[in-house]
Amino acid sequence: MSSTGTTDHGATGPRGARHERDAADRLLRAATRSGAHLIAEAASLVQGWAVLADPIAGAVYSTPAAAAADGVHAAAAPREHPHCTQRPAAGAVLVLAAAPTVPPGHACHVATTTAALLEVRGQRAAELRGEQMRLHTTLIRLLLAGHTAAVTETLGGSRLTHVTVYRLSGVDLPTAHEVLWRAVRPSLAPYADACTLMGRRDGELVVAELHHGGDDGRILRLVSRLSERHHLLAGMAGPLPLAEMPTAHSDAAAARHSATPDRRVVPADAVGASRLTPLLPTAPYTRWAGSVLRPLSPAHQHLLLVWLRTGSKPRAAAALGLSAGTVRARIRDLSRLLGADLEDATVRAHLLLALRAPAPAPAPAPAPDDDDDSDSDSDSDSSINTGSHSGSSPPGPPGPARLESLPDGLLDTEAVRTWAIGLVGGLEPHLRIALACWLRHHARTAPAAAELHVHRTTLAGWLTQCAEHLARNLADATVRAEIHLALRATRTGPDDPAALPRRGGRTYRRL
């Protein structure tokens, strides 16, 4: 019995130990090359497949590539895959599926050694991560300062022409930054004509994906998973030309203010893009918007759009990278330039409507020279017809459009009225009056409650009922502007707080 045991030990022990040493040497040599080579070597040693699965990124490395989905599923539900060998490794999970002919002990040895080498690689990467993160933050600051050529030269990507920006905020931001860094594995060398920069600035995480015209959605998927797992809110802007990085940066912050736990990543082009604007008659809408915005430069329009999207001057200042005092001063100047009171809720709603107007159609080509006489006649006829609107006054150039009122036929159409009734129809009288008053006070509860002569808690409860009835996010400034227009389009009375139904004291009665 003992001789048999000794014979077995002599036959299998040294040979098995030598085999394990050879496997460890092969894994070590592969680990010096890359993580992908290490996973590929592990799959070869177990004569099956190997996957490094990250909870955010999914399959980080997979050999073969077709095994990625199986590896991720096995890491998420290990009890459903008892044949797989799993080990935690560098914040991820190593999953090995060995061939039936491979001894379980050998598969466990390969898995343990591979996981240990992945940990070593992860620790080495963590030692360099601080410097790399600081470098990424510096490159983002350079992009925001307009030094695009210097950044692209540093990255060595001549085809990097566009950028998509994400701005994330939340309590667990430092951990989320490390998780996203590990999932993205950012490098300053462009991969597939794309390069991802990320850094923390002013208490938020900024992710800038530089690419050639369009992205493949990989970073968006990672940001979405990260936001769900770490309870973050994110705004997304782009793709925009690389020179417009500051615009994308501020638009992403404005979009983030519209994010909610139900919709954690909001694209900038979805903010303010209401269901109302497609219902407006295009020609008068664009003419009115062009006339209203004529005194404004593109920079002025962008500042106003960010302010109206975020809903407050301090938030707009944070999005634009300016001080709150600077934003207040510029809005005061723009108020004088537009000749309108930008503190009025109706004026703000009309201004947002103008800023969201489609681009005007190109002007028609000039008529041939031989038709000058007929064109002059038609011009004179049209000027006469235009002048007939103002009685016997001589014809002249039309005056600039005003933000206080909209042109006839813009909001008083049947389509707009149907939309407005569908949005705010069915609100009880006290809810409608309270909501209109709250919107006039720019979503400030205390002054609205004082005008309504109700307690702030009562008003807060009514607003909750309004949000449930409307199925809208009242924290979104653009949603509030849209509701304000819908209330004005459907009102049959003044929505006066004095008309609030009451039944003694500060209570109300249902009608």
Wavefront OBJ file of the C-alpha trace (Angstrom):
o trace
v 0.000 0.000 0.000
v 2.768 2.388 1.003
v 4.887 1.453 -1.996
v 1.950 2.156 -4.247
v 1.442 5.490 -2.595
v 5.144 6.262 -2.919
v 5.110 5.267 -6.538
v 2.115 7.522 -7.231
v 3.765 10.435 -5.457
v 6.957 9.934 -7.366
v 5.110 9.684 -10.630
v 2.721 12.577 -10.192
v 4.156 14.857 -7.495
v 7.383 16.085 -9.089
v 5.908 15.978 -12.555
v 2.825 17.889 -11.348
v 4.963 20.448 -9.525
v 7.084 20.939 -12.620
v 3.903 21.361 -14.661
v 2.589 23.998 -12.236
v 5.925 25.869 -12.328
v 5.839 25.894 -16.107
v 2.286 27.247 -16.047
v 3.278 29.959 -13.564
v 6.261 30.949 -15.736
v 4.066 31.188 -18.826
v 1.549 33.353 -16.973
v 4.302 35.598 -15.602
v 5.790 36.179 -19.047
v 2.318 36.988 -20.422
v 1.636 39.404 -17.546
v 4.715 41.433 -18.460
v 3.200 42.105 -21.874
v -0.426 43.068 -21.146
v -3.584 42.047 -19.357
v -5.026 40.727 -22.603
v -2.035 38.418 -23.093
v -2.369 37.198 -19.505
v -6.030 36.247 -19.992
v -5.210 34.591 -23.321
v -2.457 32.510 -21.681
v -4.796 31.453 -18.879
v -7.383 30.290 -21.415
v -4.703 28.290 -23.230
v -3.501 26.597 -20.034
v -7.006 25.411 -19.106
v -7.824 24.549 -22.734
v -11.072 26.517 -22.468
v -12.005 30.167 -22.150
v -11.133 32.981 -19.751
v -12.852 36.326 -19.121
v -12.053 39.246 -16.843
v -15.491 40.723 -16.083
v -15.951 44.205 -14.616
v -19.332 45.160 -13.071
v -19.316 48.459 -15.007
v -17.321 47.786 -18.161
v -18.534 44.242 -18.732
v -15.888 42.020 -20.313
v -12.520 43.767 -19.933
v -10.548 40.937 -21.562
v -11.944 37.800 -23.148
v -10.365 34.790 -24.860
v -11.990 33.923 -27.153
v -14.048 37.048 -27.815
v -17.213 34.972 -28.202
v -16.977 33.953 -24.523
v -17.402 37.527 -23.240
v -21.159 37.278 -22.659
v -20.844 33.905 -20.889
v -18.102 35.249 -18.640
v -20.085 38.337 -17.631
v -23.176 36.250 -16.933
v -21.150 33.753 -14.866
v -19.643 36.585 -12.799
v -23.106 38.044 -12.164
v -24.718 34.665 -11.293
v -21.980 32.275 -10.106
v -24.441 29.670 -8.788
v -25.793 29.165 -12.270
v -22.300 28.292 -13.568
v -20.804 25.787 -11.096
v -18.403 24.473 -13.732
v -16.594 27.823 -13.906
v -13.690 28.757 -11.637
v -13.905 32.341 -10.358
v -11.486 34.586 -8.473
v -11.732 38.297 -7.527
v -8.996 40.230 -9.284
v -8.212 43.966 -9.262
v -11.790 45.068 -8.653
v -13.146 42.664 -11.270
v -13.881 38.932 -11.459
v -11.742 36.377 -13.279
v -13.827 33.570 -14.776
v -12.197 30.404 -16.157
v -14.005 27.540 -17.880
v -11.618 24.612 -18.209
v -11.947 21.707 -20.582
v -13.341 18.460 -19.065
v -9.933 16.779 -19.430
v -8.146 19.423 -17.317
v -7.793 18.419 -13.621
v -9.707 20.749 -11.266
v -6.557 21.352 -9.232
v -4.723 22.628 -12.281
v -7.594 24.953 -13.184
v -7.627 26.327 -9.628
v -3.857 26.894 -9.732
v -4.099 28.768 -13.036
v -6.990 30.885 -11.738
v -5.206 31.744 -8.471
v -1.937 32.643 -10.210
v -3.681 34.706 -12.889
v -5.707 36.612 -10.272
v -2.550 37.337 -8.267
v -0.769 38.681 -11.347
v -3.794 40.821 -12.203
v -3.653 42.258 -8.681
v 0.021 43.120 -9.154
v -0.737 44.819 -12.451
v -3.618 46.677 -10.774
v -1.410 47.880 -7.923
v 1.197 49.109 -10.382
v -1.487 50.946 -12.330
v -2.820 52.456 -9.083
v 0.650 53.833 -8.297
v 0.670 55.700 -11.594
v -3.032 56.608 -11.527
v -2.618 59.798 -9.501
v -0.162 61.334 -11.960
v -2.213 60.206 -14.943
v -5.397 61.673 -13.471
v -3.675 65.011 -12.895
v -2.434 64.972 -16.484
v -5.951 64.272 -17.756
v -7.354 67.153 -15.703
v -4.682 69.477 -17.121
v -5.529 68.469 -20.691
v -9.239 69.114 -20.039
v -8.391 72.587 -18.697
v -6.346 73.270 -21.834
v -9.272 72.246 -24.029
v -11.582 74.570 -22.117
v -9.054 77.373 -22.549
v -9.083 76.878 -26.313
v -5.670 75.213 -26.726
v -7.003 72.442 -28.947
v -3.917 72.207 -31.148
v -1.645 71.672 -28.138
v -3.894 68.924 -26.777
v -4.228 67.056 -30.070
v -0.461 67.310 -30.559
v 0.071 65.849 -27.082
v -2.353 63.037 -27.819
v -0.841 62.427 -31.235
v -4.228 62.083 -32.868
v -4.534 64.202 -35.996
v -7.984 62.708 -36.658
v -9.390 63.865 -33.302
v -11.769 66.548 -34.541
v -14.871 66.311 -32.312
v -15.647 65.945 -28.631
v -18.492 64.546 -26.526
v -18.580 65.815 -22.939
v -20.158 64.246 -19.848
v -20.435 66.039 -16.498
v -21.360 63.899 -13.497
v -22.176 64.865 -9.918
v -23.040 62.880 -6.809
v -21.934 61.923 -3.320
v -19.864 58.888 -4.298
v -17.861 60.725 -6.945
v -14.267 59.712 -5.915
v -15.141 56.021 -5.970
v -17.046 56.437 -9.230
v -14.000 58.149 -10.752
v -11.736 55.210 -9.928
v -14.283 52.681 -11.150
v -14.772 54.507 -14.452
v -11.024 54.935 -14.844
v -10.514 51.196 -14.437
v -13.394 50.422 -16.784
v -12.308 52.820 -19.540
v -8.573 52.132 -19.139
v -7.801 55.584 -20.596
v -4.618 56.091 -22.522
v -3.087 59.167 -24.095
v -2.529 57.149 -27.263
v -5.689 57.250 -29.425
v -7.321 53.898 -29.961
v -9.528 53.446 -33.030
v -9.437 57.211 -33.646
v -10.792 57.958 -30.163
v -9.263 59.084 -26.878
v -10.984 59.548 -23.513
v -9.951 62.158 -20.944
v -11.457 62.336 -17.474
v -10.816 64.448 -14.413
v -12.482 65.936 -11.354
v -13.064 69.683 -11.410
v -14.989 71.769 -8.884
v -16.647 68.793 -7.228
v -17.764 67.024 -10.401
v -16.400 64.439 -12.805
v -15.771 65.605 -16.374
v -15.369 63.019 -19.121
v -14.327 64.223 -22.587
v -14.300 61.703 -25.423
v -12.294 62.965 -28.390
v -13.081 61.250 -31.667
v -13.522 61.730 -35.404
v -17.039 62.979 -36.014
v -18.988 60.408 -34.009
v -18.555 57.957 -31.148
v -19.530 54.312 -30.852
v -21.567 54.771 -27.658
v -19.127 52.839 -25.465
v -18.475 55.718 -23.051
v -22.197 56.514 -22.890
v -22.934 52.921 -21.865
v -20.238 53.036 -19.185
v -21.458 56.392 -17.845
v -25.023 55.070 -17.728
v -24.017 51.977 -15.743
v -21.814 54.050 -13.450
v -24.598 56.557 -12.784
v -27.030 53.789 -11.835
v -24.595 51.960 -9.590
v -23.222 55.033 -7.763
v -26.408 57.164 -7.866
v -24.935 59.961 -9.983
v -26.631 62.526 -12.221
v -25.048 63.287 -15.583
v -25.424 65.642 -18.505
v -24.120 64.898 -21.989
v -23.316 67.270 -24.851
v -21.957 66.565 -28.290
v -20.551 65.531 -30.575
v -19.334 69.076 -31.278
v -16.206 70.315 -33.071
v -13.208 70.271 -30.774
v -12.967 74.067 -30.879
v -16.429 74.219 -29.269
v -15.342 72.326 -26.168
v -16.392 75.216 -23.831
v -19.884 75.154 -25.361
v -20.176 71.395 -24.923
v -18.883 71.738 -21.360
v -21.535 74.285 -20.350
v -24.323 72.500 -22.253
v -23.536 69.270 -20.399
v -23.870 71.071 -17.062
v -27.180 72.600 -18.129
v -28.461 69.174 -19.161
v -27.393 67.651 -15.857
v -29.794 69.950 -13.996
v -32.631 68.164 -15.813
v -31.447 64.701 -14.735
v -33.510 62.740 -12.198
v -33.146 59.347 -10.482
v -35.466 57.964 -13.160
v -33.384 59.458 -15.968
v -29.819 59.832 -14.769
v -28.116 60.768 -18.074
v -29.727 63.608 -20.035
v -28.433 64.729 -23.460
v -28.194 68.475 -23.968
v -30.248 68.357 -27.160
v -33.145 66.866 -25.166
v -33.261 69.845 -22.785
v -35.733 72.435 -23.961
v -36.655 70.421 -27.046
v -40.320 70.425 -26.164
v -43.359 68.987 -27.833
v -44.573 72.531 -28.395
v -42.077 73.860 -30.939
v -42.950 71.345 -33.704
v -46.586 72.466 -33.458
v -45.845 76.127 -34.168
v -46.215 77.448 -37.740
v -42.661 77.501 -39.025
v -42.585 80.711 -41.068
v -44.006 83.175 -38.486
v -42.164 81.369 -35.698
v -38.733 81.721 -37.301
v -39.416 85.323 -38.402
v -40.431 86.327 -34.884
v -37.474 84.517 -33.292
v -35.025 86.067 -35.746
v -36.384 89.535 -35.053
v -36.253 89.058 -31.288
v -32.716 87.662 -31.274
v -31.273 90.066 -33.830
v -29.473 92.239 -31.222
v -27.768 89.186 -29.677
v -24.488 87.590 -30.636
v -24.092 83.792 -30.540
v -22.247 84.124 -27.220
v -25.143 86.125 -25.785
v -27.644 83.526 -26.967
v -25.631 80.691 -25.467
v -25.415 82.429 -22.082
v -29.161 83.040 -22.045
v -29.907 79.475 -23.117
v -27.746 78.014 -20.342
v -29.359 80.370 -17.815
v -32.868 79.424 -18.886
v -32.038 75.719 -18.938
v -30.454 75.661 -15.487
v -33.103 77.928 -13.961
v -30.843 80.148 -11.851
v -27.899 82.484 -12.218
v -25.602 80.616 -9.762
v -26.174 77.351 -11.630
v -25.579 79.053 -14.963
v -22.376 80.561 -13.577
v -21.152 77.123 -12.499
v -22.002 75.684 -15.910
v -20.268 78.488 -17.796
v -17.237 78.681 -15.520
v -17.985 82.286 -14.573
v -18.719 84.034 -11.305
v -22.330 84.559 -10.303
v -21.778 88.326 -10.281
v -20.523 88.250 -13.869
v -23.576 86.304 -15.021
v -25.923 88.700 -13.218
v -24.216 91.712 -14.803
v -24.346 90.221 -18.286
v -28.022 89.299 -17.962
v -28.798 92.866 -16.841
v -26.996 94.168 -19.927
v -28.872 91.742 -22.162
v -32.157 92.791 -20.580
v -31.440 96.385 -21.609
v -30.311 95.242 -25.045
v -33.529 93.300 -25.608
v -35.676 96.004 -24.039
v -37.496 93.434 -21.898
v -37.757 92.493 -18.230
v -35.994 89.138 -18.088
v -37.218 88.640 -14.529
v -40.770 88.182 -15.831
v -41.791 84.522 -16.122
v -43.678 85.066 -19.390
v -40.740 86.896 -20.956
v -38.426 84.045 -19.967
v -40.751 81.458 -21.478
v -40.984 83.462 -24.719
v -37.209 83.911 -24.805
v -36.623 80.180 -24.424
v -39.138 79.631 -27.209
v -37.178 82.034 -29.432
v -33.838 80.413 -28.621
v -35.231 76.994 -29.539
v -36.606 78.139 -32.893
v -35.366 76.287 -35.995
v -32.895 77.963 -38.289
v -34.566 80.190 -40.887
v -34.871 78.930 -44.432
v -32.276 80.250 -46.902
v -33.248 83.403 -48.739
v -34.446 82.928 -52.338
v -32.048 83.697 -55.150
v -32.312 87.218 -56.657
v -34.441 87.585 -59.775
v -32.839 88.205 -63.191
v -32.012 91.788 -64.183
v -34.581 91.948 -66.992
v -37.388 91.540 -64.433
v -36.333 94.509 -62.323
v -39.413 96.524 -63.275
v -41.877 93.792 -62.389
v -40.022 93.097 -59.124
v -40.170 96.762 -58.212
v -43.906 96.786 -58.861
v -44.482 93.723 -56.721
v -42.313 95.177 -53.956
v -44.279 98.393 -53.981
v -47.538 96.462 -53.922
v -46.397 94.396 -50.970
v -45.276 97.494 -49.115
v -48.634 99.093 -49.710
v -50.395 95.981 -48.438
v -48.152 95.934 -45.394
v -48.923 99.553 -44.680
v -52.646 98.959 -44.865
v -52.476 97.171 -41.498
v -51.784 100.447 -39.719
v -54.521 102.511 -41.293
v -53.436 105.565 -43.291
v -49.884 105.729 -41.881
v -47.164 105.642 -44.525
v -45.421 102.322 -45.065
v -42.152 101.785 -43.266
v -39.881 99.055 -41.930
v -41.578 96.821 -39.392
v -40.618 97.445 -35.785
v -38.644 94.890 -33.784
v -40.585 92.052 -32.239
v -41.166 92.155 -28.508
v -40.685 89.386 -25.966
v -43.660 90.464 -23.875
v -46.127 89.233 -26.479
v -46.175 86.694 -29.273
v -47.400 87.400 -32.807
v -50.970 86.507 -33.644
v -51.448 82.984 -34.887
v -48.450 81.523 -33.079
v -49.935 80.016 -29.908
v -53.634 80.462 -30.652
v -53.890 77.576 -33.103
v -56.011 74.488 -32.628
v -52.943 72.234 -32.481
v -51.348 74.277 -29.706
v -54.588 74.444 -27.750
v -55.007 70.670 -27.988
v -51.446 70.227 -26.729
v -52.006 72.655 -23.853
v -55.259 70.994 -22.772
v -53.570 67.614 -22.881
v -50.785 68.930 -20.642
v -52.591 70.990 -17.974
v -56.218 70.033 -18.539
v -57.965 68.447 -15.584
v -56.090 70.371 -12.900
v -58.381 71.308 -10.042
v -58.872 75.079 -9.616
v -56.759 75.410 -6.471
v -53.923 73.398 -8.038
v -54.000 75.451 -11.223
v -53.968 78.777 -9.342
v -51.197 77.612 -7.024
v -49.103 76.279 -9.907
v -49.486 79.479 -11.954
v -48.521 81.607 -8.936
v -45.492 79.423 -8.187
v -44.317 79.655 -11.800
v -44.656 83.456 -11.755
v -42.322 83.455 -8.738
v -39.744 81.370 -10.642
v -40.336 78.189 -8.613
v -39.733 79.889 -5.260
v -42.083 78.412 -2.704
v -41.891 81.031 0.067
v -43.045 84.114 -1.921
v -45.671 82.077 -3.775
v -47.074 80.744 -0.492
v -47.156 84.280 0.919
v -49.144 85.550 -2.077
v -51.508 82.584 -1.870
v -51.884 83.015 1.932
v -51.176 79.339 2.559
v -48.415 77.554 4.444
v -45.303 76.521 2.522
v -45.966 72.893 3.416
v -49.455 73.148 1.959
v -48.098 74.627 -1.258
v -45.391 71.939 -1.440
v -48.085 69.270 -1.177
v -50.113 70.892 -3.947
v -47.051 71.057 -6.188
v -46.450 67.352 -5.609
v -50.012 66.679 -6.736
v -49.436 68.860 -9.808
v -46.275 66.956 -10.718
v -48.118 63.646 -10.404
v -51.058 64.870 -12.474
v -48.880 66.407 -15.195
v -46.318 63.557 -15.148
v -43.593 66.166 -15.521
v -40.417 66.998 -13.608
v -41.146 70.427 -12.107
v -37.498 70.764 -11.083
v -36.630 71.191 -14.779
v -36.635 74.886 -15.718
v -37.544 74.179 -19.343
v -40.495 72.051 -18.262
v -41.701 74.895 -16.053
v -41.520 77.337 -18.973
v -43.550 74.984 -21.124
v -46.204 74.547 -18.429
v -46.376 78.324 -17.989
v -47.188 78.724 -21.693
v -49.762 75.916 -21.518
v -51.502 77.571 -18.556
v -51.667 80.879 -20.408
v -52.996 79.185 -23.541
v -55.841 77.472 -21.661
v -56.818 80.009 -19.038
v -60.367 81.314 -18.965
v -59.732 83.686 -16.057
v -56.765 85.493 -14.532
v -55.652 82.550 -12.321
v -55.643 85.109 -9.522
v -54.601 83.968 -6.024
v -57.566 85.964 -4.718
v -59.830 83.504 -6.524
v -58.364 80.535 -4.642
v -61.323 78.463 -3.319
v -61.444 78.662 0.496
v -63.529 77.425 3.359
v -62.591 79.513 6.359
v -59.106 80.416 7.514
v -56.395 79.204 5.151
v -58.104 76.062 3.967
v -59.663 75.572 0.570
v -62.681 73.740 -0.719
v -62.938 71.559 -3.799
v -65.232 72.771 -6.561
l 1 2 3 4 5 6 7 8 9 10 11 12 13 14 15 16 17 18 19 20 21 22 23 24 25 26 27 28 29 30 31 32 33 34 35 36 37 38 39 40 41 42 43 44 45 46 47 48 49 50 51 52 53 54 55 56 57 58 59 60 61 62 63 64 65 66 67 68 69 70 71 72 73 74 75 76 77 78 79 80 81 82 83 84 85 86 87 88 89 90 91 92 93 94 95 96 97 98 99 100 101 102 103 104 105 106 107 108 109 110 111 112 113 114 115 116 117 118 119 120 121 122 123 124 125 126 127 128 129 130 131 132 133 134 135 136 137 138 139 140 141 142 143 144 145 146 147 148 149 150 151 152 153 154 155 156 157 158 159 160 161 162 163 164 165 166 167 168 169 170 171 172 173 174 175 176 177 178 179 180 181 182 183 184 185 186 187 188 189 190 191 192 193 194 195 196 197 198 199 200 201 202 203 204 205 206 207 208 209 210 211 212 213 214 215 216 217 218 219 220 221 222 223 224 225 226 227 228 229 230 231 232 233 234 235 236 237 238 239 240 241 242 243 244 245 246 247 248 249 250 251 252 253 254 255 256 257 258 259 260 261 262 263 264 265 266 267 268 269 270 271 272 273 274 275 276 277 278 279 280 281 282 283 284 285 286 287 288 289 290 291 292 293 294 295 296 297 298 299 300 301 302 303 304 305 306 307 308 309 310 311 312 313 314 315 316 317 318 319 320 321 322 323 324 325 326 327 328 329 330 331 332 333 334 335 336 337 338 339 340 341 342 343 344 345 346 347 348 349 350 351 352 353 354 355 356 357 358 359 360 361 362 363 364 365 366 367 368 369 370 371 372 373 374 375 376 377 378 379 380 381 382 383 384 385 386 387 388 389 390 391 392 393 394 395 396 397 398 399 400 401 402 403 404 405 406 407 408 409 410 411 412 413 414 415 416 417 418 419 420 421 422 423 424 425 426 427 428 429 430 431 432 433 434 435 436 437 438 439 440 441 442 443 444 445 446 447 448 449 450 451 452 453 454 455 456 457 458 459 460 461 462 463 464 465 466 467 468 469 470 471 472 473 474 475 476 477 478 479 480 481 482 483 484 485 486 487 488 489 490 491 492 493 494 495 496 497 498 499 500 501 502 503 504 505 506 507 508 509 510 511
